[in-house]
């Protein structure tokens, strides 16, 4: 979920609300980035395992 896809209006007239809005937005983006990183790490592990299996088959 990128900032462009969020349809929540930013309360510019209220400084504290404005700051809180951006803190929440950053938290959402951080969770999304952590999820993507975890998925990428899992995919790398799967690919590494497949590569090791294929190397073992070639050496046999």
C-alpha distance matrix in Angstrom:
0.0 3.8 6.7 8.1 6.2 7.2 10.8 12.3 15.3 16.1 19.7 21.4 24.9 24.5 24.1 23.5 20.9 19.3 19.3 18.1 15.1 14.2 15.0 12.7 9.8 11.0 11.4 7.9 7.0 10.3 9.9 7.1 9.6 12.5 11.5 11.3 14.5 16.2 15.6 17.0 19.8 20.7 20.8 23.0 25.3 25.7 26.5 28.9 30.7 31.1 32.5 34.9 36.1 36.7 38.5 40.6 41.5 42.6 44.7 46.4
3.8 0.0 3.8 5.3 5.4 6.8 10.4 12.0 14.3 14.6 18.3 19.4 23.1 23.1 22.5 22.3 20.0 17.8 17.9 17.4 14.3 12.7 14.2 12.8 9.2 10.1 11.7 9.0 7.0 10.6 11.6 9.0 10.3 13.7 13.6 12.8 15.5 17.9 17.6 18.2 21.1 22.6 22.5 24.2 26.8 27.5 27.9 30.1 32.2 32.6 33.6 36.1 37.6 38.1 39.6 42.0 43.0 43.7 45.8 47.8
6.7 3.8 0.0 3.8 5.4 5.3 8.4 9.4 11.0 11.0 14.8 15.7 19.4 19.6 19.1 19.3 16.9 14.4 14.9 14.8 11.5 10.0 12.3 11.3 7.5 9.2 11.6 9.5 8.2 11.8 13.3 11.6 12.8 16.2 16.6 16.1 18.5 21.0 21.0 21.7 24.4 26.0 26.1 27.7 30.2 31.1 31.5 33.6 35.8 36.3 37.2 39.7 41.3 41.7 43.2 45.6 46.7 47.3 49.4 51.4
8.1 5.3 3.8 0.0 3.8 5.6 7.8 10.1 11.4 12.3 16.1 16.8 20.5 21.3 21.2 21.8 19.3 16.7 17.8 17.9 14.4 13.2 15.9 14.7 11.1 13.0 15.3 12.9 11.6 15.3 16.5 14.2 15.5 19.0 18.9 18.0 20.7 23.2 22.7 23.2 26.2 27.7 27.3 29.0 31.8 32.3 32.5 34.8 37.1 37.2 38.1 40.8 42.2 42.4 44.0 46.5 47.3 47.9 50.2 52.2
6.2 5.4 5.4 3.8 0.0 3.8 6.3 9.2 11.6 13.3 17.0 18.5 22.0 22.4 22.7 22.9 20.0 18.0 19.2 18.5 14.9 14.5 16.7 14.7 11.4 13.7 15.2 12.1 11.5 15.3 15.6 13.2 15.3 18.4 17.7 17.1 20.3 22.2 21.4 22.5 25.6 26.5 26.2 28.4 30.9 31.1 31.6 34.2 36.1 36.1 37.4 40.1 41.2 41.5 43.4 45.7 46.4 47.2 49.6 51.3
7.2 6.8 5.3 5.6 3.8 0.0 3.8 5.6 8.5 10.2 13.8 15.7 19.0 19.2 19.7 19.6 16.5 14.9 16.2 15.3 11.6 11.8 14.0 11.8 9.0 12.0 13.3 10.5 10.9 14.6 14.9 13.3 15.7 18.5 18.1 18.3 21.3 23.0 22.7 24.1 26.8 27.8 28.0 30.1 32.4 32.8 33.6 36.0 37.8 38.2 39.5 42.0 43.2 43.8 45.6 47.8 48.6 49.6 51.8 53.5
10.8 10.4 8.4 7.8 6.3 3.8 0.0 3.8 6.3 9.2 12.4 14.6 17.5 18.1 19.3 19.5 16.1 14.8 16.9 16.0 12.2 13.3 15.9 13.6 11.4 14.9 16.1 13.6 14.4 18.1 18.3 16.9 19.5 22.2 21.7 22.0 25.0 26.6 26.2 27.7 30.5 31.4 31.5 33.8 36.0 36.3 37.1 39.6 41.3 41.6 43.0 45.6 46.6 47.2 49.1 51.2 52.0 53.0 55.3 57.0
12.3 12.0 9.4 10.1 9.2 5.6 3.8 0.0 3.8 6.4 9.2 12.0 14.7 14.8 16.1 16.0 12.5 11.6 13.9 12.7 9.0 10.9 13.4 11.2 9.8 13.5 14.6 12.7 14.2 17.5 17.8 17.3 19.8 22.2 22.1 22.9 25.6 27.2 27.3 28.9 31.4 32.3 32.9 35.0 37.1 37.7 38.7 41.0 42.6 43.2 44.7 47.0 48.2 49.0 50.7 52.8 53.7 54.8 56.9 58.6
15.3 14.3 11.0 11.4 11.6 8.5 6.3 3.8 0.0 3.8 6.3 8.7 11.3 12.0 13.7 14.3 10.9 9.8 12.8 12.4 9.0 10.9 14.0 12.7 11.4 14.9 16.6 15.3 16.5 19.7 20.6 20.1 22.4 24.9 25.2 25.8 28.3 30.1 30.4 31.8 34.2 35.4 35.9 37.9 40.1 40.8 41.7 43.8 45.7 46.3 47.6 49.9 51.2 52.0 53.6 55.8 56.8 57.8 59.8 61.6
16.1 14.6 11.0 12.3 13.3 10.2 9.2 6.4 3.8 0.0 3.8 5.7 8.9 9.3 10.2 11.1 8.1 6.2 9.3 9.6 6.5 8.1 11.4 11.1 10.1 13.1 15.2 14.8 15.7 18.5 20.0 20.0 21.8 24.2 25.1 25.8 27.8 29.8 30.5 31.7 33.9 35.4 36.1 37.7 39.9 41.0 41.8 43.7 45.7 46.6 47.7 49.8 51.4 52.2 53.7 55.8 57.1 58.0 59.8 61.8
19.7 18.3 14.8 16.1 17.0 13.8 12.4 9.2 6.3 3.8 0.0 3.8 5.7 5.8 7.7 8.9 6.0 5.1 8.9 9.4 7.5 9.9 12.7 12.7 12.7 15.5 17.3 17.4 18.8 21.2 22.6 23.1 24.8 27.0 28.0 29.0 30.9 32.7 33.7 34.9 36.9 38.5 39.4 41.0 43.0 44.2 45.2 47.0 48.9 49.9 51.0 53.1 54.7 55.7 57.0 59.1 60.5 61.4 63.2 65.1
21.4 19.4 15.7 16.8 18.5 15.7 14.6 12.0 8.7 5.7 3.8 0.0 3.8 5.5 6.5 9.2 7.7 5.5 9.0 10.9 9.5 10.7 13.8 14.7 14.3 16.5 18.9 19.4 20.1 22.4 24.3 24.7 26.0 28.3 29.7 30.4 32.0 34.2 35.3 36.1 38.1 40.0 40.8 42.1 44.3 45.7 46.4 48.1 50.2 51.3 52.1 54.2 56.0 56.8 58.0 60.2 61.7 62.4 64.1 66.3
24.9 23.1 19.4 20.5 22.0 19.0 17.5 14.7 11.3 8.9 5.7 3.8 0.0 3.8 6.2 9.1 8.3 7.6 10.9 12.6 12.1 13.7 16.4 17.3 17.5 19.7 21.8 22.5 23.5 25.6 27.4 28.1 29.4 31.6 33.0 33.9 35.5 37.5 38.7 39.7 41.6 43.4 44.3 45.7 47.8 49.2 50.0 51.6 53.7 54.8 55.7 57.7 59.6 60.4 61.6 63.8 65.3 66.1 67.8 69.9
24.5 23.1 19.6 21.3 22.4 19.2 18.1 14.8 12.0 9.3 5.8 5.5 3.8 0.0 3.8 5.6 5.2 5.9 8.6 9.8 10.2 12.3 14.2 15.2 16.2 18.2 19.9 20.9 22.3 24.0 25.7 26.8 28.3 30.0 31.6 32.8 34.3 36.0 37.5 38.7 40.3 42.1 43.3 44.6 46.5 48.0 49.0 50.5 52.5 53.8 54.8 56.6 58.4 59.5 60.7 62.7 64.3 65.2 66.8 68.8
24.1 22.5 19.1 21.2 22.7 19.7 19.3 16.1 13.7 10.2 7.7 6.5 6.2 3.8 0.0 3.8 5.4 4.9 6.2 8.5 9.7 10.7 12.3 14.3 15.2 16.5 18.4 20.0 21.0 22.4 24.5 25.8 26.7 28.4 30.3 31.5 32.6 34.5 36.2 37.2 38.6 40.6 41.9 42.9 44.8 46.6 47.6 48.8 50.9 52.4 53.2 54.9 56.9 58.0 59.0 61.0 62.8 63.6 65.0 67.2
23.5 22.3 19.3 21.8 22.9 19.6 19.5 16.0 14.3 11.1 8.9 9.2 9.1 5.6 3.8 0.0 3.8 5.3 5.1 6.1 8.5 10.0 10.5 12.3 14.1 15.3 16.5 18.4 19.9 20.8 22.6 24.4 25.5 26.8 28.7 30.2 31.2 32.8 34.7 35.9 37.1 39.0 40.6 41.7 43.3 45.1 46.3 47.4 49.4 51.0 52.0 53.5 55.5 56.8 57.7 59.6 61.5 62.5 63.8 65.8
20.9 20.0 16.9 19.3 20.0 16.5 16.1 12.5 10.9 8.1 6.0 7.7 8.3 5.2 5.4 3.8 0.0 3.8 5.5 5.0 5.9 8.6 9.8 10.4 12.1 14.1 15.2 16.4 18.2 19.7 21.1 22.5 24.1 25.6 27.0 28.6 30.0 31.5 33.1 34.5 35.9 37.6 39.0 40.4 42.1 43.6 44.9 46.3 48.1 49.5 50.6 52.3 54.1 55.4 56.5 58.4 60.1 61.1 62.6 64.5
19.3 17.8 14.4 16.7 18.0 14.9 14.8 11.6 9.8 6.2 5.1 5.5 7.6 5.9 4.9 5.3 3.8 0.0 3.8 5.5 5.1 6.4 8.7 10.1 10.6 12.4 14.4 15.5 16.6 18.3 20.2 21.3 22.5 24.4 26.0 27.1 28.5 30.4 31.8 32.9 34.5 36.4 37.6 38.8 40.7 42.3 43.3 44.7 46.8 48.1 49.0 50.8 52.7 53.8 54.8 56.9 58.5 59.4 60.9 63.0
19.3 17.9 14.9 17.8 19.2 16.2 16.9 13.9 12.8 9.3 8.9 9.0 10.9 8.6 6.2 5.1 5.5 3.8 0.0 3.8 5.4 5.2 6.2 8.7 9.8 10.5 12.4 14.3 15.3 16.3 18.5 20.0 20.8 22.3 24.4 25.6 26.6 28.4 30.3 31.2 32.5 34.6 36.0 37.0 38.8 40.6 41.6 42.8 44.9 46.4 47.2 48.8 50.9 52.1 53.0 55.0 56.8 57.7 59.0 61.1
18.1 17.4 14.8 17.9 18.5 15.3 16.0 12.7 12.4 9.6 9.4 10.9 12.6 9.8 8.5 6.1 5.0 5.5 3.8 0.0 3.8 5.4 5.0 6.2 8.5 9.8 10.5 12.4 14.2 15.1 16.6 18.4 19.8 20.9 22.7 24.4 25.5 26.9 28.8 30.1 31.3 33.1 34.7 35.9 37.5 39.2 40.5 41.7 43.6 45.2 46.2 47.8 49.6 51.0 52.1 53.9 55.6 56.8 58.1 60.0
15.1 14.3 11.5 14.4 14.9 11.6 12.2 9.0 9.0 6.5 7.5 9.5 12.1 10.2 9.7 8.5 5.9 5.1 5.4 3.8 0.0 3.8 5.5 5.3 6.2 8.6 9.9 10.7 12.4 14.2 15.6 16.7 18.3 20.0 21.4 22.7 24.3 25.9 27.3 28.7 30.3 31.9 33.2 34.6 36.4 37.9 39.1 40.6 42.4 43.7 44.9 46.6 48.4 49.6 50.8 52.7 54.3 55.3 56.9 58.8
14.2 12.7 10.0 13.2 14.5 11.8 13.3 10.9 10.9 8.1 9.9 10.7 13.7 12.3 10.7 10.0 8.6 6.4 5.2 5.4 3.8 0.0 3.8 5.4 4.9 6.0 8.5 9.7 10.3 12.0 14.1 15.1 16.1 18.0 19.8 20.8 22.1 24.1 25.6 26.5 28.1 30.1 31.3 32.4 34.3 36.0 36.9 38.3 40.4 41.7 42.6 44.4 46.3 47.4 48.4 50.5 52.2 53.0 54.5 56.6
15.0 14.2 12.3 15.9 16.7 14.0 15.9 13.4 14.0 11.4 12.7 13.8 16.4 14.2 12.3 10.5 9.8 8.7 6.2 5.0 5.5 3.8 0.0 3.8 5.4 5.1 6.2 8.7 9.9 10.4 12.4 14.2 15.1 16.3 18.4 19.9 20.7 22.4 24.3 25.5 26.6 28.6 30.2 31.2 32.8 34.7 35.9 37.0 38.9 40.6 41.5 43.0 45.0 46.3 47.3 49.1 51.0 52.0 53.3 55.3
12.7 12.8 11.3 14.7 14.7 11.8 13.6 11.2 12.7 11.1 12.7 14.7 17.3 15.2 14.3 12.3 10.4 10.1 8.7 6.2 5.3 5.4 3.8 0.0 3.8 5.4 5.0 6.3 8.7 9.7 10.7 12.4 14.2 15.3 16.6 18.5 19.9 21.1 22.8 24.4 25.7 27.2 28.8 30.2 31.7 33.3 34.7 36.1 37.8 39.3 40.5 42.1 43.8 45.2 46.4 48.1 49.8 51.0 52.5 54.3
9.8 9.2 7.5 11.1 11.4 9.0 11.4 9.8 11.4 10.1 12.7 14.3 17.5 16.2 15.2 14.1 12.1 10.6 9.8 8.5 6.2 4.9 5.4 3.8 0.0 3.8 5.4 5.1 6.2 8.6 10.0 10.7 12.3 14.3 15.5 16.6 18.3 20.1 21.3 22.6 24.3 26.0 27.1 28.6 30.4 31.8 32.9 34.5 36.4 37.6 38.7 40.6 42.3 43.4 44.7 46.6 48.2 49.2 50.8 52.7
11.0 10.1 9.2 13.0 13.7 12.0 14.9 13.5 14.9 13.1 15.5 16.5 19.7 18.2 16.5 15.3 14.1 12.4 10.5 9.8 8.6 6.0 5.1 5.4 3.8 0.0 3.8 5.4 5.0 6.0 8.6 9.7 10.3 12.1 14.1 15.1 16.1 18.1 19.8 20.7 22.1 24.2 25.5 26.5 28.4 30.1 31.1 32.4 34.4 35.9 36.8 38.5 40.4 41.6 42.6 44.6 46.3 47.3 48.7 50.7
11.4 11.7 11.6 15.3 15.2 13.3 16.1 14.6 16.6 15.2 17.3 18.9 21.8 19.9 18.4 16.5 15.2 14.4 12.4 10.5 9.9 8.5 6.2 5.0 5.4 3.8 0.0 3.8 5.4 5.0 6.2 8.6 9.8 10.4 12.3 14.2 15.2 16.4 18.4 19.8 20.9 22.6 24.3 25.5 27.0 28.7 30.1 31.3 33.0 34.7 35.9 37.3 39.1 40.6 41.7 43.4 45.2 46.4 47.7 49.5
7.9 9.0 9.5 12.9 12.1 10.5 13.6 12.7 15.3 14.8 17.4 19.4 22.5 20.9 20.0 18.4 16.4 15.5 14.3 12.4 10.7 9.7 8.7 6.3 5.1 5.4 3.8 0.0 3.8 5.4 5.3 6.2 8.7 10.0 10.7 12.4 14.3 15.5 16.7 18.4 20.0 21.3 22.7 24.4 26.0 27.3 28.7 30.3 31.9 33.3 34.6 36.3 37.9 39.2 40.6 42.3 43.8 45.1 46.7 48.4
7.0 7.0 8.2 11.6 11.5 10.9 14.4 14.2 16.5 15.7 18.8 20.1 23.5 22.3 21.0 19.9 18.2 16.6 15.3 14.2 12.4 10.3 9.9 8.7 6.2 5.0 5.4 3.8 0.0 3.8 5.5 5.0 6.1 8.6 9.8 10.5 12.2 14.2 15.3 16.3 18.2 20.0 21.0 22.3 24.3 25.7 26.7 28.3 30.3 31.5 32.5 34.4 36.2 37.2 38.5 40.5 42.0 43.0 44.6 46.5
10.3 10.6 11.8 15.3 15.3 14.6 18.1 17.5 19.7 18.5 21.2 22.4 25.6 24.0 22.4 20.8 19.7 18.3 16.3 15.1 14.2 12.0 10.4 9.7 8.6 6.0 5.0 5.4 3.8 0.0 3.8 5.4 5.0 6.1 8.5 9.8 10.4 12.2 14.2 15.2 16.3 18.3 19.9 20.8 22.5 24.4 25.5 26.6 28.6 30.2 31.2 32.7 34.6 36.0 37.0 38.8 40.6 41.7 43.0 45.0
9.9 11.6 13.3 16.5 15.6 14.9 18.3 17.8 20.6 20.0 22.6 24.3 27.4 25.7 24.5 22.6 21.1 20.2 18.5 16.6 15.6 14.1 12.4 10.7 10.0 8.6 6.2 5.3 5.5 3.8 0.0 3.8 5.5 5.1 6.1 8.6 9.8 10.5 12.3 14.2 15.2 16.6 18.4 19.9 21.2 22.7 24.3 25.6 27.1 28.8 30.1 31.6 33.2 34.7 36.0 37.6 39.3 40.6 42.0 43.7
7.1 9.0 11.6 14.2 13.2 13.3 16.9 17.3 20.1 20.0 23.1 24.7 28.1 26.8 25.8 24.4 22.5 21.3 20.0 18.4 16.7 15.1 14.2 12.4 10.7 9.7 8.6 6.2 5.0 5.4 3.8 0.0 3.8 5.5 5.1 6.2 8.6 9.9 10.7 12.3 14.2 15.5 16.6 18.4 20.1 21.2 22.5 24.3 25.9 27.1 28.5 30.3 31.8 33.0 34.5 36.3 37.7 38.9 40.6 42.3
9.6 10.3 12.8 15.5 15.3 15.7 19.5 19.8 22.4 21.8 24.8 26.0 29.4 28.3 26.7 25.5 24.1 22.5 20.8 19.8 18.3 16.1 15.1 14.2 12.3 10.3 9.8 8.7 6.1 5.0 5.5 3.8 0.0 3.8 5.4 5.1 6.1 8.6 9.9 10.5 12.2 14.2 15.3 16.3 18.4 20.0 20.9 22.3 24.3 25.7 26.6 28.4 30.2 31.4 32.5 34.5 36.1 37.1 38.6 40.6
12.5 13.7 16.2 19.0 18.4 18.5 22.2 22.2 24.9 24.2 27.0 28.3 31.6 30.0 28.4 26.8 25.6 24.4 22.3 20.9 20.0 18.0 16.3 15.3 14.3 12.1 10.4 10.0 8.6 6.1 5.1 5.5 3.8 0.0 3.8 5.5 5.0 6.1 8.6 9.8 10.4 12.3 14.2 15.2 16.5 18.5 19.9 20.9 22.6 24.4 25.5 26.9 28.7 30.2 31.3 32.9 34.8 36.0 37.3 39.1
11.5 13.6 16.6 18.9 17.7 18.1 21.7 22.1 25.2 25.1 28.0 29.7 33.0 31.6 30.3 28.7 27.0 26.0 24.4 22.7 21.4 19.8 18.4 16.6 15.5 14.1 12.3 10.7 9.8 8.5 6.1 5.1 5.4 3.8 0.0 3.8 5.4 5.1 6.2 8.6 9.9 10.7 12.4 14.2 15.5 16.7 18.4 19.9 21.3 22.7 24.3 25.8 27.2 28.8 30.2 31.8 33.3 34.7 36.3 37.8
11.3 12.8 16.1 18.0 17.1 18.3 22.0 22.9 25.8 25.8 29.0 30.4 33.9 32.8 31.5 30.2 28.6 27.1 25.6 24.4 22.7 20.8 19.9 18.5 16.6 15.1 14.2 12.4 10.5 9.8 8.6 6.2 5.1 5.5 3.8 0.0 3.8 5.5 5.1 6.1 8.6 9.9 10.5 12.2 14.3 15.3 16.3 18.2 20.0 21.0 22.2 24.2 25.7 26.8 28.3 30.2 31.6 32.7 34.4 36.2
14.5 15.5 18.5 20.7 20.3 21.3 25.0 25.6 28.3 27.8 30.9 32.0 35.5 34.3 32.6 31.2 30.0 28.5 26.6 25.5 24.3 22.1 20.7 19.9 18.3 16.1 15.2 14.3 12.2 10.4 9.8 8.6 6.1 5.0 5.4 3.8 0.0 3.8 5.5 5.1 6.1 8.6 9.8 10.4 12.3 14.3 15.2 16.3 18.4 19.9 20.8 22.4 24.3 25.6 26.6 28.5 30.2 31.3 32.6 34.6
16.2 17.9 21.0 23.2 22.2 23.0 26.6 27.2 30.1 29.8 32.7 34.2 37.5 36.0 34.5 32.8 31.5 30.4 28.4 26.9 25.9 24.1 22.4 21.1 20.1 18.1 16.4 15.5 14.2 12.2 10.5 9.9 8.6 6.1 5.1 5.5 3.8 0.0 3.8 5.4 5.1 6.2 8.6 9.9 10.6 12.5 14.3 15.3 16.7 18.5 19.9 21.1 22.8 24.5 25.7 27.1 28.9 30.3 31.6 33.2
15.6 17.6 21.0 22.7 21.4 22.7 26.2 27.3 30.4 30.5 33.7 35.3 38.7 37.5 36.2 34.7 33.1 31.8 30.3 28.8 27.3 25.6 24.3 22.8 21.3 19.8 18.4 16.7 15.3 14.2 12.3 10.7 9.9 8.6 6.2 5.1 5.5 3.8 0.0 3.8 5.4 5.1 6.2 8.6 9.9 10.6 12.3 14.2 15.4 16.6 18.3 20.0 21.2 22.6 24.3 25.8 27.2 28.7 30.3 31.8
17.0 18.2 21.7 23.2 22.5 24.1 27.7 28.9 31.8 31.7 34.9 36.1 39.7 38.7 37.2 35.9 34.5 32.9 31.2 30.1 28.7 26.5 25.5 24.4 22.6 20.7 19.8 18.4 16.3 15.2 14.2 12.3 10.5 9.8 8.6 6.1 5.1 5.4 3.8 0.0 3.8 5.4 5.0 6.1 8.6 9.8 10.4 12.1 14.2 15.2 16.2 18.2 19.9 20.9 22.2 24.2 25.7 26.7 28.3 30.2
19.8 21.1 24.4 26.2 25.6 26.8 30.5 31.4 34.2 33.9 36.9 38.1 41.6 40.3 38.6 37.1 35.9 34.5 32.5 31.3 30.3 28.1 26.6 25.7 24.3 22.1 20.9 20.0 18.2 16.3 15.2 14.2 12.2 10.4 9.9 8.6 6.1 5.1 5.4 3.8 0.0 3.8 5.4 5.1 6.3 8.7 9.9 10.5 12.4 14.3 15.2 16.4 18.4 20.0 20.9 22.5 24.5 25.7 26.8 28.7
20.7 22.6 26.0 27.7 26.5 27.8 31.4 32.3 35.4 35.4 38.5 40.0 43.4 42.1 40.6 39.0 37.6 36.4 34.6 33.1 31.9 30.1 28.6 27.2 26.0 24.2 22.6 21.3 20.0 18.3 16.6 15.5 14.2 12.3 10.7 9.9 8.6 6.2 5.1 5.4 3.8 0.0 3.8 5.5 5.1 6.3 8.7 9.9 10.7 12.5 14.2 15.4 16.7 18.5 20.0 21.2 22.8 24.5 25.9 27.3
20.8 22.5 26.1 27.3 26.2 28.0 31.5 32.9 35.9 36.1 39.4 40.8 44.3 43.3 41.9 40.6 39.0 37.6 36.0 34.7 33.2 31.3 30.2 28.8 27.1 25.5 24.3 22.7 21.0 19.9 18.4 16.6 15.3 14.2 12.4 10.5 9.8 8.6 6.2 5.0 5.4 3.8 0.0 3.8 5.4 5.0 6.1 8.5 9.8 10.5 12.2 14.2 15.3 16.5 18.2 19.9 21.1 22.5 24.3 25.8
23.0 24.2 27.7 29.0 28.4 30.1 33.8 35.0 37.9 37.7 41.0 42.1 45.7 44.6 42.9 41.7 40.4 38.8 37.0 35.9 34.6 32.4 31.2 30.2 28.6 26.5 25.5 24.4 22.3 20.8 19.9 18.4 16.3 15.2 14.2 12.2 10.4 9.9 8.6 6.1 5.1 5.5 3.8 0.0 3.8 5.4 5.1 6.0 8.5 9.8 10.3 12.1 14.1 15.2 16.2 18.2 19.9 20.8 22.3 24.3
25.3 26.8 30.2 31.8 30.9 32.4 36.0 37.1 40.1 39.9 43.0 44.3 47.8 46.5 44.8 43.3 42.1 40.7 38.8 37.5 36.4 34.3 32.8 31.7 30.4 28.4 27.0 26.0 24.3 22.5 21.2 20.1 18.4 16.5 15.5 14.3 12.3 10.6 9.9 8.6 6.3 5.1 5.4 3.8 0.0 3.8 5.5 5.1 6.1 8.6 9.8 10.5 12.3 14.2 15.2 16.5 18.4 20.0 21.0 22.6
25.7 27.5 31.1 32.3 31.1 32.8 36.3 37.7 40.8 41.0 44.2 45.7 49.2 48.0 46.6 45.1 43.6 42.3 40.6 39.2 37.9 36.0 34.7 33.3 31.8 30.1 28.7 27.3 25.7 24.4 22.7 21.2 20.0 18.5 16.7 15.3 14.3 12.5 10.6 9.8 8.7 6.3 5.0 5.4 3.8 0.0 3.8 5.5 5.2 6.2 8.6 9.9 10.6 12.4 14.2 15.4 16.7 18.5 20.1 21.3
26.5 27.9 31.5 32.5 31.6 33.6 37.1 38.7 41.7 41.8 45.2 46.4 50.0 49.0 47.6 46.3 44.9 43.3 41.6 40.5 39.1 36.9 35.9 34.7 32.9 31.1 30.1 28.7 26.7 25.5 24.3 22.5 20.9 19.9 18.4 16.3 15.2 14.3 12.3 10.4 9.9 8.7 6.1 5.1 5.5 3.8 0.0 3.8 5.4 5.1 6.1 8.6 9.8 10.5 12.1 14.1 15.3 16.4 18.3 20.0
28.9 30.1 33.6 34.8 34.2 36.0 39.6 41.0 43.8 43.7 47.0 48.1 51.6 50.5 48.8 47.4 46.3 44.7 42.8 41.7 40.6 38.3 37.0 36.1 34.5 32.4 31.3 30.3 28.3 26.6 25.6 24.3 22.3 20.9 19.9 18.2 16.3 15.3 14.2 12.1 10.5 9.9 8.5 6.0 5.1 5.5 3.8 0.0 3.8 5.4 5.0 6.1 8.6 9.9 10.4 12.2 14.3 15.3 16.4 18.4
30.7 32.2 35.8 37.1 36.1 37.8 41.3 42.6 45.7 45.7 48.9 50.2 53.7 52.5 50.9 49.4 48.1 46.8 44.9 43.6 42.4 40.4 38.9 37.8 36.4 34.4 33.0 31.9 30.3 28.6 27.1 25.9 24.3 22.6 21.3 20.0 18.4 16.7 15.4 14.2 12.4 10.7 9.8 8.5 6.1 5.2 5.4 3.8 0.0 3.8 5.4 5.1 6.2 8.7 9.9 10.6 12.4 14.3 15.4 16.6
31.1 32.6 36.3 37.2 36.1 38.2 41.6 43.2 46.3 46.6 49.9 51.3 54.8 53.8 52.4 51.0 49.5 48.1 46.4 45.2 43.7 41.7 40.6 39.3 37.6 35.9 34.7 33.3 31.5 30.2 28.8 27.1 25.7 24.4 22.7 21.0 19.9 18.5 16.6 15.2 14.3 12.5 10.5 9.8 8.6 6.2 5.1 5.4 3.8 0.0 3.8 5.5 5.1 6.2 8.6 9.8 10.6 12.4 14.3 15.4
32.5 33.6 37.2 38.1 37.4 39.5 43.0 44.7 47.6 47.7 51.0 52.1 55.7 54.8 53.2 52.0 50.6 49.0 47.2 46.2 44.9 42.6 41.5 40.5 38.7 36.8 35.9 34.6 32.5 31.2 30.1 28.5 26.6 25.5 24.3 22.2 20.8 19.9 18.3 16.2 15.2 14.2 12.2 10.3 9.8 8.6 6.1 5.0 5.4 3.8 0.0 3.8 5.4 5.1 6.1 8.5 9.9 10.5 12.3 14.3
34.9 36.1 39.7 40.8 40.1 42.0 45.6 47.0 49.9 49.8 53.1 54.2 57.7 56.6 54.9 53.5 52.3 50.8 48.8 47.8 46.6 44.4 43.0 42.1 40.6 38.5 37.3 36.3 34.4 32.7 31.6 30.3 28.4 26.9 25.8 24.2 22.4 21.1 20.0 18.2 16.4 15.4 14.2 12.1 10.5 9.9 8.6 6.1 5.1 5.5 3.8 0.0 3.8 5.5 5.1 6.1 8.7 9.9 10.5 12.3
36.1 37.6 41.3 42.2 41.2 43.2 46.6 48.2 51.2 51.4 54.7 56.0 59.6 58.4 56.9 55.5 54.1 52.7 50.9 49.6 48.4 46.3 45.0 43.8 42.3 40.4 39.1 37.9 36.2 34.6 33.2 31.8 30.2 28.7 27.2 25.7 24.3 22.8 21.2 19.9 18.4 16.7 15.3 14.1 12.3 10.6 9.8 8.6 6.2 5.1 5.4 3.8 0.0 3.8 5.5 5.1 6.3 8.8 10.0 10.7
36.7 38.1 41.7 42.4 41.5 43.8 47.2 49.0 52.0 52.2 55.7 56.8 60.4 59.5 58.0 56.8 55.4 53.8 52.1 51.0 49.6 47.4 46.3 45.2 43.4 41.6 40.6 39.2 37.2 36.0 34.7 33.0 31.4 30.2 28.8 26.8 25.6 24.5 22.6 20.9 20.0 18.5 16.5 15.2 14.2 12.4 10.5 9.9 8.7 6.2 5.1 5.5 3.8 0.0 3.8 5.3 5.0 6.2 8.6 9.9
38.5 39.6 43.2 44.0 43.4 45.6 49.1 50.7 53.6 53.7 57.0 58.0 61.6 60.7 59.0 57.7 56.5 54.8 53.0 52.1 50.8 48.4 47.3 46.4 44.7 42.6 41.7 40.6 38.5 37.0 36.0 34.5 32.5 31.3 30.2 28.3 26.6 25.7 24.3 22.2 20.9 20.0 18.2 16.2 15.2 14.2 12.1 10.4 9.9 8.6 6.1 5.1 5.5 3.8 0.0 3.8 5.4 5.1 6.2 8.7
40.6 42.0 45.6 46.5 45.7 47.8 51.2 52.8 55.8 55.8 59.1 60.2 63.8 62.7 61.0 59.6 58.4 56.9 55.0 53.9 52.7 50.5 49.1 48.1 46.6 44.6 43.4 42.3 40.5 38.8 37.6 36.3 34.5 32.9 31.8 30.2 28.5 27.1 25.8 24.2 22.5 21.2 19.9 18.2 16.5 15.4 14.1 12.2 10.6 9.8 8.5 6.1 5.1 5.3 3.8 0.0 3.8 5.5 5.2 6.2
41.5 43.0 46.7 47.3 46.4 48.6 52.0 53.7 56.8 57.1 60.5 61.7 65.3 64.3 62.8 61.5 60.1 58.5 56.8 55.6 54.3 52.2 51.0 49.8 48.2 46.3 45.2 43.8 42.0 40.6 39.3 37.7 36.1 34.8 33.3 31.6 30.2 28.9 27.2 25.7 24.5 22.8 21.1 19.9 18.4 16.7 15.3 14.3 12.4 10.6 9.9 8.7 6.3 5.0 5.4 3.8 0.0 3.8 5.5 5.2
42.6 43.7 47.3 47.9 47.2 49.6 53.0 54.8 57.8 58.0 61.4 62.4 66.1 65.2 63.6 62.5 61.1 59.4 57.7 56.8 55.3 53.0 52.0 51.0 49.2 47.3 46.4 45.1 43.0 41.7 40.6 38.9 37.1 36.0 34.7 32.7 31.3 30.3 28.7 26.7 25.7 24.5 22.5 20.8 20.0 18.5 16.4 15.3 14.3 12.4 10.5 9.9 8.8 6.2 5.1 5.5 3.8 0.0 3.8 5.5
44.7 45.8 49.4 50.2 49.6 51.8 55.3 56.9 59.8 59.8 63.2 64.1 67.8 66.8 65.0 63.8 62.6 60.9 59.0 58.1 56.9 54.5 53.3 52.5 50.8 48.7 47.7 46.7 44.6 43.0 42.0 40.6 38.6 37.3 36.3 34.4 32.6 31.6 30.3 28.3 26.8 25.9 24.3 22.3 21.0 20.1 18.3 16.4 15.4 14.3 12.3 10.5 10.0 8.6 6.2 5.2 5.5 3.8 0.0 3.8
46.4 47.8 51.4 52.2 51.3 53.5 57.0 58.6 61.6 61.8 65.1 66.3 69.9 68.8 67.2 65.8 64.5 63.0 61.1 60.0 58.8 56.6 55.3 54.3 52.7 50.7 49.5 48.4 46.5 45.0 43.7 42.3 40.6 39.1 37.8 36.2 34.6 33.2 31.8 30.2 28.7 27.3 25.8 24.3 22.6 21.3 20.0 18.4 16.6 15.4 14.3 12.3 10.7 9.9 8.7 6.2 5.2 5.5 3.8 0.0
